[in-house]
């Protein structure tokens, strides 16, 4: 989804995601983010890219 939306290569998209705050929250079992849908996680990632941080209060 990232590479398509941002028109970048897959490797660059994965690098952005793996270095994001969202990814840190995704691998932290305490947040429960891993239980959410890929679309929800991607929306959080887009928020982080647009605003510089996650804006969802529940994370």
Predicted model as a PDB file, atoms N, CA, C, CB and O in Angstrom, pLDDT in the B-factor column:
MODEL        1                                                                  
ATOM      1  N   UNK A   1       0.824  -1.197   0.000  1.00 92.00           N  
ATOM      2  CA  UNK A   1       0.000   0.000   0.000  1.00 92.00           C  
ATOM      3  C   UNK A   1       0.866   1.258   0.000  1.00 92.00           C  
ATOM      4  CB  UNK A   1      -0.936   0.000   1.208  1.00 92.00           C  
ATOM      5  O   UNK A   1       0.555   2.235  -0.681  1.00 92.00           O  
ATOM      6  N   UNK A   2       1.945   1.225   0.763  1.00 94.00           N  
ATOM      7  CA  UNK A   2       2.820   2.399   0.850  1.00 94.00           C  
ATOM      8  C   UNK A   2       3.470   2.679  -0.497  1.00 94.00           C  
ATOM      9  CB  UNK A   2       3.901   2.195   1.929  1.00 94.00           C  
ATOM     10  O   UNK A   2       3.464   3.815  -0.971  1.00 94.00           O  
ATOM     11  N   UNK A   3       4.030   1.642  -1.110  1.00 94.00           N  
ATOM     12  CA  UNK A   3       4.730   1.856  -2.378  1.00 94.00           C  
ATOM     13  C   UNK A   3       3.777   2.328  -3.465  1.00 94.00           C  
ATOM     14  CB  UNK A   3       5.429   0.576  -2.821  1.00 94.00           C  
ATOM     15  O   UNK A   3       4.155   3.147  -4.303  1.00 94.00           O  
ATOM     16  N   UNK A   4       2.560   1.830  -3.465  1.00 93.00           N  
ATOM     17  CA  UNK A   4       1.571   2.248  -4.451  1.00 93.00           C  
ATOM     18  C   UNK A   4       1.128   3.693  -4.209  1.00 93.00           C  
ATOM     19  CB  UNK A   4       0.359   1.310  -4.418  1.00 93.00           C  
ATOM     20  O   UNK A   4       1.127   4.507  -5.133  1.00 93.00           O  
ATOM     21  N   UNK A   5       0.758   4.007  -2.983  1.00 93.00           N  
ATOM     22  CA  UNK A   5       0.258   5.349  -2.660  1.00 93.00           C  
ATOM     23  C   UNK A   5       1.315   6.435  -2.823  1.00 93.00           C  
ATOM     24  CB  UNK A   5      -0.264   5.372  -1.244  1.00 93.00           C  
ATOM     25  O   UNK A   5       1.011   7.545  -3.262  1.00 93.00           O  
ATOM     26  N   UNK A   6       2.556   6.111  -2.470  1.00 92.00           N  
ATOM     27  CA  UNK A   6       3.614   7.120  -2.525  1.00 92.00           C  
ATOM     28  C   UNK A   6       4.453   7.022  -3.790  1.00 92.00           C  
ATOM     29  CB  UNK A   6       4.508   6.992  -1.319  1.00 92.00           C  
ATOM     30  O   UNK A   6       5.374   7.812  -4.002  1.00 92.00           O  
ATOM     31  N   UNK A   7       4.123   6.041  -4.629  1.00 95.00           N  
ATOM     32  CA  UNK A   7       4.840   5.834  -5.895  1.00 95.00           C  
ATOM     33  C   UNK A   7       6.349   5.697  -5.672  1.00 95.00           C  
ATOM     34  CB  UNK A   7       4.559   6.997  -6.858  1.00 95.00           C  
ATOM     35  O   UNK A   7       7.161   6.364  -6.314  1.00 95.00           O  
ATOM     36  N   UNK A   8       6.694   4.795  -4.727  1.00 96.00           N  
ATOM     37  CA  UNK A   8       8.098   4.521  -4.424  1.00 96.00           C  
ATOM     38  C   UNK A   8       8.330   3.019  -4.519  1.00 96.00           C  
ATOM     39  CB  UNK A   8       8.489   5.058  -3.007  1.00 96.00           C  
ATOM     40  O   UNK A   8       7.383   2.234  -4.554  1.00 96.00           O  
ATOM     41  N   UNK A   9       9.601   2.630  -4.562  1.00 96.00           N  
ATOM     42  CA  UNK A   9       9.961   1.219  -4.629  1.00 96.00           C  
ATOM     43  C   UNK A   9       9.572   0.509  -3.329  1.00 96.00           C  
ATOM     44  CB  UNK A   9      11.473   1.059  -4.900  1.00 96.00           C  
ATOM     45  O   UNK A   9       9.491   1.121  -2.264  1.00 96.00           O  
ATOM     46  N   UNK A  10       9.336  -0.792  -3.450  1.00 96.00           N  
ATOM     47  CA  UNK A  10       8.947  -1.619  -2.311  1.00 96.00           C  
ATOM     48  C   UNK A  10       9.969  -1.518  -1.171  1.00 96.00           C  
ATOM     49  CB  UNK A  10       8.791  -3.081  -2.751  1.00 96.00           C  
ATOM     50  O   UNK A  10       9.591  -1.342  -0.012  1.00 96.00           O  
ATOM     51  N   UNK A  11      11.261  -1.628  -1.498  1.00 96.00           N  
ATOM     52  CA  UNK A  11      12.301  -1.577  -0.462  1.00 96.00           C  
ATOM     53  C   UNK A  11      12.285  -0.254   0.296  1.00 96.00           C  
ATOM     54  CB  UNK A  11      13.677  -1.794  -1.085  1.00 96.00           C  
ATOM     55  O   UNK A  11      12.456  -0.233   1.515  1.00 96.00           O  
ATOM     56  N   UNK A  12      12.084   0.832  -0.410  1.00 96.00           N  
ATOM     57  CA  UNK A  12      12.020   2.147   0.234  1.00 96.00           C  
ATOM     58  C   UNK A  12      10.792   2.250   1.132  1.00 96.00           C  
ATOM     59  CB  UNK A  12      12.000   3.265  -0.822  1.00 96.00           C  
ATOM     60  O   UNK A  12      10.859   2.804   2.229  1.00 96.00           O  
ATOM     61  N   UNK A  13       9.681   1.718   0.662  1.00 96.00           N  
ATOM     62  CA  UNK A  13       8.444   1.731   1.448  1.00 96.00           C  
ATOM     63  C   UNK A  13       8.605   0.925   2.727  1.00 96.00           C  
ATOM     64  CB  UNK A  13       7.274   1.178   0.622  1.00 96.00           C  
ATOM     65  O   UNK A  13       8.182   1.365   3.795  1.00 96.00           O  
ATOM     66  N   UNK A  14       9.214  -0.253   2.627  1.00 96.00           N  
ATOM     67  CA  UNK A  14       9.406  -1.088   3.807  1.00 96.00           C  
ATOM     68  C   UNK A  14      10.381  -0.433   4.778  1.00 96.00           C  
ATOM     69  CB  UNK A  14       9.912  -2.478   3.406  1.00 96.00           C  
ATOM     70  O   UNK A  14      10.199  -0.524   5.992  1.00 96.00           O  
ATOM     71  N   UNK A  15      11.404   0.220   4.261  1.00 97.00           N  
ATOM     72  CA  UNK A  15      12.346   0.931   5.113  1.00 97.00           C  
ATOM     73  C   UNK A  15      11.639   2.027   5.907  1.00 97.00           C  
ATOM     74  CB  UNK A  15      13.479   1.529   4.272  1.00 97.00           C  
ATOM     75  O   UNK A  15      11.880   2.186   7.104  1.00 97.00           O  
ATOM     76  N   UNK A  16      10.766   2.781   5.241  1.00 96.00           N  
ATOM     77  CA  UNK A  16       9.994   3.821   5.936  1.00 96.00           C  
ATOM     78  C   UNK A  16       9.136   3.216   7.040  1.00 96.00           C  
ATOM     79  CB  UNK A  16       9.104   4.589   4.941  1.00 96.00           C  
ATOM     80  O   UNK A  16       9.071   3.744   8.150  1.00 96.00           O  
ATOM     81  N   UNK A  17       8.477   2.098   6.721  1.00 97.00           N  
ATOM     82  CA  UNK A  17       7.586   1.468   7.697  1.00 97.00           C  
ATOM     83  C   UNK A  17       8.370   0.885   8.872  1.00 97.00           C  
ATOM     84  CB  UNK A  17       6.757   0.370   7.025  1.00 97.00           C  
ATOM     85  O   UNK A  17       8.000   1.091  10.028  1.00 97.00           O  
ATOM     86  N   UNK A  18       9.449   0.158   8.582  1.00 97.00           N  
ATOM     87  CA  UNK A  18      10.239  -0.468   9.646  1.00 97.00           C  
ATOM     88  C   UNK A  18      10.885   0.561  10.565  1.00 97.00           C  
ATOM     89  CB  UNK A  18      11.312  -1.356   9.044  1.00 97.00           C  
ATOM     90  O   UNK A  18      11.218   0.238  11.706  1.00 97.00           O  
ATOM     91  N   UNK A  19      11.067   1.777  10.099  1.00 97.00           N  
ATOM     92  CA  UNK A  19      11.674   2.833  10.913  1.00 97.00           C  
ATOM     93  C   UNK A  19      10.641   3.802  11.486  1.00 97.00           C  
ATOM     94  CB  UNK A  19      12.684   3.601  10.088  1.00 97.00           C  
ATOM     95  O   UNK A  19      10.993   4.900  11.917  1.00 97.00           O  
ATOM     96  N   UNK A  20       9.386   3.405  11.491  1.00 96.00           N  
ATOM     97  CA  UNK A  20       8.320   4.282  11.972  1.00 96.00           C  
ATOM     98  C   UNK A  20       7.936   3.970  13.416  1.00 96.00           C  
ATOM     99  CB  UNK A  20       7.097   4.159  11.074  1.00 96.00           C  
ATOM    100  O   UNK A  20       8.213   2.889  13.936  1.00 96.00           O  
ATOM    101  N   UNK A  21       7.296   4.938  14.037  1.00 95.00           N  
ATOM    102  CA  UNK A  21       6.741   4.748  15.377  1.00 95.00           C  
ATOM    103  C   UNK A  21       5.630   3.695  15.338  1.00 95.00           C  
ATOM    104  CB  UNK A  21       6.199   6.089  15.941  1.00 95.00           C  
ATOM    105  O   UNK A  21       5.467   2.929  16.288  1.00 95.00           O  
ATOM    106  N   UNK A  22       4.876   3.658  14.254  1.00 96.00           N  
ATOM    107  CA  UNK A  22       3.799   2.675  14.112  1.00 96.00           C  
ATOM    108  C   UNK A  22       4.361   1.263  14.179  1.00 96.00           C  
ATOM    109  CB  UNK A  22       3.038   2.885  12.788  1.00 96.00           C  
ATOM    110  O   UNK A  22       3.785   0.403  14.846  1.00 96.00           O  
ATOM    111  N   UNK A  23       5.469   1.012  13.503  1.00 97.00           N  
ATOM    112  CA  UNK A  23       6.067  -0.319  13.532  1.00 97.00           C  
ATOM    113  C   UNK A  23       6.501  -0.677  14.951  1.00 97.00           C  
ATOM    114  CB  UNK A  23       7.266  -0.395  12.569  1.00 97.00           C  
ATOM    115  O   UNK A  23       6.318  -1.814  15.385  1.00 97.00           O  
ATOM    116  N   UNK A  24       7.072   0.283  15.674  1.00 96.00           N  
ATOM    117  CA  UNK A  24       7.458   0.036  17.066  1.00 96.00           C  
ATOM    118  C   UNK A  24       6.244  -0.386  17.887  1.00 96.00           C  
ATOM    119  CB  UNK A  24       8.109   1.294  17.682  1.00 96.00           C  
ATOM    120  O   UNK A  24       6.327  -1.308  18.699  1.00 96.00           O  
ATOM    121  N   UNK A  25       5.119   0.289  17.674  1.00 94.00           N  
ATOM    122  CA  UNK A  25       3.896  -0.043  18.402  1.00 94.00           C  
ATOM    123  C   UNK A  25       3.334  -1.390  17.944  1.00 94.00           C  
ATOM    124  CB  UNK A  25       2.847   1.062  18.211  1.00 94.00           C  
ATOM    125  O   UNK A  25       2.774  -2.139  18.746  1.00 94.00           O  
ATOM    126  N   UNK A  26       3.484  -1.692  16.658  1.00 96.00           N  
ATOM    127  CA  UNK A  26       2.960  -2.939  16.094  1.00 96.00           C  
ATOM    128  C   UNK A  26       3.646  -4.157  16.701  1.00 96.00           C  
ATOM    129  CB  UNK A  26       3.132  -2.948  14.575  1.00 96.00           C  
ATOM    130  O   UNK A  26       2.986  -5.163  16.960  1.00 96.00           O  
ATOM    131  N   UNK A  27       4.939  -4.090  16.929  1.00 96.00           N  
ATOM    132  CA  UNK A  27       5.667  -5.239  17.481  1.00 96.00           C  
ATOM    133  C   UNK A  27       5.641  -5.276  19.014  1.00 96.00           C  
ATOM    134  CB  UNK A  27       7.108  -5.211  17.000  1.00 96.00           C  
ATOM    135  O   UNK A  27       6.113  -6.240  19.618  1.00 96.00           O  
ATOM    136  N   UNK A  28       5.100  -4.246  19.634  1.00 96.00           N  
ATOM    137  CA  UNK A  28       4.958  -4.197  21.093  1.00 96.00           C  
ATOM    138  C   UNK A  28       3.612  -4.814  21.459  1.00 96.00           C  
ATOM    139  CB  UNK A  28       5.071  -2.723  21.634  1.00 96.00           C  
ATOM    140  O   UNK A  28       2.567  -4.198  21.250  1.00 96.00           O  
ATOM    141  N   UNK A  29       3.636  -6.016  21.999  1.00 95.00           N  
ATOM    142  CA  UNK A  29       2.384  -6.727  22.321  1.00 95.00           C  
ATOM    143  C   UNK A  29       1.514  -5.975  23.319  1.00 95.00           C  
ATOM    144  CB  UNK A  29       2.699  -8.102  22.874  1.00 95.00           C  
ATOM    145  O   UNK A  29       0.299  -6.171  23.351  1.00 95.00           O  
ATOM    146  N   UNK A  30       2.117  -5.122  24.128  1.00 95.00           N  
ATOM    147  CA  UNK A  30       1.366  -4.359  25.129  1.00 95.00           C  
ATOM    148  C   UNK A  30       0.346  -3.412  24.490  1.00 95.00           C  
ATOM    149  CB  UNK A  30       2.327  -3.563  26.005  1.00 95.00           C  
ATOM    150  O   UNK A  30      -0.688  -3.133  25.097  1.00 95.00           O  
ATOM    151  N   UNK A  31       0.611  -2.918  23.289  1.00 93.00           N  
ATOM    152  CA  UNK A  31      -0.304  -1.968  22.653  1.00 93.00           C  
ATOM    153  C   UNK A  31      -1.533  -2.648  22.065  1.00 93.00           C  
ATOM    154  CB  UNK A  31       0.419  -1.202  21.568  1.00 93.00           C  
ATOM    155  O   UNK A  31      -2.589  -2.026  21.946  1.00 93.00           O  
ATOM    156  N   UNK A  32      -1.403  -3.925  21.694  1.00 94.00           N  
ATOM    157  CA  UNK A  32      -2.515  -4.624  21.049  1.00 94.00           C  
ATOM    158  C   UNK A  32      -2.715  -4.221  19.598  1.00 94.00           C  
ATOM    159  CB  UNK A  32      -3.781  -4.373  21.810  1.00 94.00           C  
ATOM    160  O   UNK A  32      -3.681  -4.649  18.967  1.00 94.00           O  
ATOM    161  N   UNK A  33      -1.823  -3.410  19.061  1.00 94.00           N  
ATOM    162  CA  UNK A  33      -1.976  -2.937  17.686  1.00 94.00           C  
ATOM    163  C   UNK A  33      -1.926  -4.087  16.682  1.00 94.00           C  
ATOM    164  CB  UNK A  33      -0.891  -1.918  17.359  1.00 94.00           C  
ATOM    165  O   UNK A  33      -2.545  -4.017  15.620  1.00 94.00           O  
ATOM    166  N   UNK A  34      -1.193  -5.134  17.018  1.00 95.00           N  
ATOM    167  CA  UNK A  34      -1.103  -6.280  16.114  1.00 95.00           C  
ATOM    168  C   UNK A  34      -2.464  -6.948  15.882  1.00 95.00           C  
ATOM    169  CB  UNK A  34      -0.119  -7.299  16.670  1.00 95.00           C  
ATOM    170  O   UNK A  34      -2.616  -7.725  14.940  1.00 95.00           O  
ATOM    171  N   UNK A  35      -3.426  -6.660  16.713  1.00 96.00           N  
ATOM    172  CA  UNK A  35      -4.776  -7.224  16.566  1.00 96.00           C  
ATOM    173  C   UNK A  35      -5.630  -6.450  15.564  1.00 96.00           C  
ATOM    174  CB  UNK A  35      -5.477  -7.248  17.915  1.00 96.00           C  
ATOM    175  O   UNK A  35      -6.674  -6.940  15.133  1.00 96.00           O  
ATOM    176  N   UNK A  36      -5.200  -5.261  15.194  1.00 95.00           N  
ATOM    177  CA  UNK A  36      -5.974  -4.398  14.296  1.00 95.00           C  
ATOM    178  C   UNK A  36      -5.766  -4.799  12.834  1.00 95.00           C  
ATOM    179  CB  UNK A  36      -5.581  -2.922  14.500  1.00 95.00           C  
ATOM    180  O   UNK A  36      -4.832  -5.526  12.497  1.00 95.00           O  
ATOM    181  N   UNK A  37      -6.646  -4.314  11.991  1.00 95.00           N  
ATOM    182  CA  UNK A  37      -6.595  -4.627  10.562  1.00 95.00           C  
ATOM    183  C   UNK A  37      -5.416  -3.918   9.893  1.00 95.00           C  
ATOM    184  CB  UNK A  37      -7.916  -4.227   9.874  1.00 95.00           C  
ATOM    185  O   UNK A  37      -4.945  -2.895  10.388  1.00 95.00           O  
ATOM    186  N   UNK A  38      -4.941  -4.461   8.770  1.00 95.00           N  
ATOM    187  CA  UNK A  38      -3.882  -3.782   8.026  1.00 95.00           C  
ATOM    188  C   UNK A  38      -4.276  -2.360   7.616  1.00 95.00           C  
ATOM    189  CB  UNK A  38      -3.522  -4.589   6.792  1.00 95.00           C  
ATOM    190  O   UNK A  38      -3.434  -1.463   7.603  1.00 95.00           O  
ATOM    191  N   UNK A  39      -5.539  -2.156   7.286  1.00 94.00           N  
ATOM    192  CA  UNK A  39      -6.011  -0.826   6.882  1.00 94.00           C  
ATOM    193  C   UNK A  39      -5.897   0.161   8.034  1.00 94.00           C  
ATOM    194  CB  UNK A  39      -7.465  -0.894   6.389  1.00 94.00           C  
ATOM    195  O   UNK A  39      -5.500   1.309   7.833  1.00 94.00           O  
ATOM    196  N   UNK A  40      -6.243  -0.277   9.238  1.00 93.00           N  
ATOM    197  CA  UNK A  40      -6.153   0.578  10.418  1.00 93.00           C  
ATOM    198  C   UNK A  40      -4.700   0.957  10.688  1.00 93.00           C  
ATOM    199  CB  UNK A  40      -6.762  -0.126  11.648  1.00 93.00           C  
ATOM    200  O   UNK A  40      -4.385   2.120  10.938  1.00 93.00           O  
ATOM    201  N   UNK A  41      -3.815  -0.047  10.633  1.00 94.00           N  
ATOM    202  CA  UNK A  41      -2.391   0.190  10.861  1.00 94.00           C  
ATOM    203  C   UNK A  41      -1.845   1.142   9.800  1.00 94.00           C  
ATOM    204  CB  UNK A  41      -1.604  -1.144  10.849  1.00 94.00           C  
ATOM    205  O   UNK A  41      -1.056   2.036  10.108  1.00 94.00           O  
ATOM    206  N   UNK A  42      -2.266   0.949   8.554  1.00 94.00           N  
ATOM    207  CA  UNK A  42      -1.797   1.821   7.482  1.00 94.00           C  
ATOM    208  C   UNK A  42      -2.293   3.250   7.677  1.00 94.00           C  
ATOM    209  CB  UNK A  42      -2.254   1.286   6.124  1.00 94.00           C  
ATOM    210  O   UNK A  42      -1.558   4.199   7.402  1.00 94.00           O  
ATOM    211  N   UNK A  43      -3.518   3.417   8.143  1.00 93.00           N  
ATOM    212  CA  UNK A  43      -4.025   4.763   8.432  1.00 93.00           C  
ATOM    213  C   UNK A  43      -3.194   5.444   9.516  1.00 93.00           C  
ATOM    214  CB  UNK A  43      -5.498   4.700   8.863  1.00 93.00           C  
ATOM    215  O   UNK A  43      -2.919   6.641   9.429  1.00 93.00           O  
ATOM    216  N   UNK A  44      -2.795   4.686  10.539  1.00 93.00           N  
ATOM    217  CA  UNK A  44      -1.918   5.246  11.569  1.00 93.00           C  
ATOM    218  C   UNK A  44      -0.577   5.655  10.969  1.00 93.00           C  
ATOM    219  CB  UNK A  44      -1.703   4.231  12.707  1.00 93.00           C  
ATOM    220  O   UNK A  44      -0.035   6.712  11.294  1.00 93.00           O  
ATOM    221  N   UNK A  45      -0.048   4.804  10.087  1.00 95.00           N  
ATOM    222  CA  UNK A  45       1.218   5.111   9.429  1.00 95.00           C  
ATOM    223  C   UNK A  45       1.100   6.385   8.599  1.00 95.00           C  
ATOM    224  CB  UNK A  45       1.661   3.939   8.543  1.00 95.00           C  
ATOM    225  O   UNK A  45       1.995   7.229   8.632  1.00 95.00           O  
ATOM    226  N   UNK A  46       0.007   6.530   7.858  1.00 93.00           N  
ATOM    227  CA  UNK A  46      -0.192   7.748   7.057  1.00 93.00           C  
ATOM    228  C   UNK A  46      -0.264   8.976   7.955  1.00 93.00           C  
ATOM    229  CB  UNK A  46      -1.476   7.639   6.207  1.00 93.00           C  
ATOM    230  O   UNK A  46       0.294  10.020   7.619  1.00 93.00           O  
ATOM    231  N   UNK A  47      -0.948   8.863   9.097  1.00 92.00           N  
ATOM    232  CA  UNK A  47      -0.994   9.970  10.058  1.00 92.00           C  
ATOM    233  C   UNK A  47       0.403  10.342  10.515  1.00 92.00           C  
ATOM    234  CB  UNK A  47      -1.863   9.604  11.270  1.00 92.00           C  
ATOM    235  O   UNK A  47       0.752  11.521  10.581  1.00 92.00           O  
ATOM    236  N   UNK A  48       1.210   9.323  10.833  1.00 94.00           N  
ATOM    237  CA  UNK A  48       2.569   9.594  11.283  1.00 94.00           C  
ATOM    238  C   UNK A  48       3.375  10.291  10.182  1.00 94.00           C  
ATOM    239  CB  UNK A  48       3.263   8.289  11.709  1.00 94.00           C  
ATOM    240  O   UNK A  48       4.126  11.224  10.466  1.00 94.00           O  
ATOM    241  N   UNK A  49       3.229   9.857   8.956  1.00 93.00           N  
ATOM    242  CA  UNK A  49       3.962  10.469   7.847  1.00 93.00           C  
ATOM    243  C   UNK A  49       3.483  11.911   7.592  1.00 93.00           C  
ATOM    244  CB  UNK A  49       3.796   9.618   6.568  1.00 93.00           C  
ATOM    245  O   UNK A  49       4.288  12.780   7.256  1.00 93.00           O  
ATOM    246  N   UNK A  50       2.199  12.156   7.748  1.00 91.00           N  
ATOM    247  CA  UNK A  50       1.641  13.487   7.478  1.00 91.00           C  
ATOM    248  C   UNK A  50       1.867  14.471   8.624  1.00 91.00           C  
ATOM    249  CB  UNK A  50       0.157  13.374   7.199  1.00 91.00           C  
ATOM    250  O   UNK A  50       2.094  15.657   8.385  1.00 91.00           O  
ATOM    251  N   UNK A  51       1.807  13.990   9.860  1.00 90.00           N  
ATOM    252  CA  UNK A  51       1.847  14.876  11.026  1.00 90.00           C  
ATOM    253  C   UNK A  51       3.088  14.719  11.889  1.00 90.00           C  
ATOM    254  CB  UNK A  51       0.646  14.641  11.866  1.00 90.00           C  
ATOM    255  O   UNK A  51       3.289  15.481  12.835  1.00 90.00           O  
ATOM    256  N   UNK A  52       3.922  13.736  11.567  1.00 89.00           N  
ATOM    257  CA  UNK A  52       5.149  13.529  12.327  1.00 89.00           C  
ATOM    258  C   UNK A  52       4.995  12.667  13.563  1.00 89.00           C  
ATOM    259  CB  UNK A  52       5.696  14.830  12.725  1.00 89.00           C  
ATOM    260  O   UNK A  52       5.973  12.385  14.254  1.00 89.00           O  
ATOM    261  N   UNK A  53       3.767  12.246  13.845  1.00 85.00           N  
ATOM    262  CA  UNK A  53       3.517  11.377  14.996  1.00 85.00           C  
ATOM    263  C   UNK A  53       2.162  10.717  14.835  1.00 85.00           C  
ATOM    264  CB  UNK A  53       3.585  12.171  16.327  1.00 85.00           C  
ATOM    265  O   UNK A  53       1.360  11.117  13.990  1.00 85.00           O  
ATOM    266  N   UNK A  54       1.916   9.720  15.637  1.00 83.00           N  
ATOM    267  CA  UNK A  54       0.615   9.053  15.632  1.00 83.00           C  
ATOM    268  C   UNK A  54      -0.379   9.949  16.347  1.00 83.00           C  
ATOM    269  CB  UNK A  54       0.689   7.646  16.308  1.00 83.00           C  
ATOM    270  O   UNK A  54      -0.095  10.448  17.436  1.00 83.00           O  
ATOM    271  N   UNK A  55      -1.544  10.158  15.743  1.00 77.00           N  
ATOM    272  CA  UNK A  55      -2.509  11.059  16.364  1.00 77.00           C  
ATOM    273  C   UNK A  55      -3.678  10.331  17.003  1.00 77.00           C  
ATOM    274  CB  UNK A  55      -3.024  12.028  15.348  1.00 77.00           C  
ATOM    275  O   UNK A  55      -4.561  10.973  17.572  1.00 77.00           O  
ATOM    276  N   UNK A  56      -3.708   8.997  16.922  1.00 64.00           N  
ATOM    277  CA  UNK A  56      -4.803   8.242  17.532  1.00 64.00           C  
ATOM    278  C   UNK A  56      -4.554   8.168  19.039  1.00 64.00           C  
ATOM    279  CB  UNK A  56      -4.922   6.805  16.908  1.00 64.00           C  
ATOM    280  O   UNK A  56      -3.465   7.796  19.475  1.00 64.00           O  
ATOM    281  N   UNK A  57      -5.555   8.518  19.820  1.00 56.00           N  
ATOM    282  CA  UNK A  57      -5.408   8.596  21.274  1.00 56.00           C  
ATOM    283  C   UNK A  57      -5.274   7.213  21.936  1.00 56.00           C  
ATOM    284  CB  UNK A  57      -6.598   9.330  21.866  1.00 56.00           C  
ATOM    285  O   UNK A  57      -4.661   7.103  22.998  1.00 56.00           O  
ATOM    286  N   UNK A  58      -5.833   6.166  21.329  1.00 55.00           N  
ATOM    287  CA  UNK A  58      -5.848   4.870  21.979  1.00 55.00           C  
ATOM    288  C   UNK A  58      -4.539   4.111  21.902  1.00 55.00           C  
ATOM    289  CB  UNK A  58      -6.911   4.049  21.393  1.00 55.00           C  
ATOM    290  O   UNK A  58      -4.414   3.052  22.516  1.00 55.00           O  
ATOM    291  N   UNK A  59      -3.548   4.624  21.160  1.00 48.00           N  
ATOM    292  CA  UNK A  59      -2.265   3.913  21.051  1.00 48.00           C  
ATOM    293  C   UNK A  59      -1.279   4.453  22.072  1.00 48.00           C  
ATOM    294  CB  UNK A  59      -1.681   4.044  19.625  1.00 48.00           C  
ATOM    295  O   UNK A  59      -0.143   3.985  22.140  1.00 48.00           O  
TER     296      UNK A  59                                                      
ENDMDL                                                                          
END                                                                             
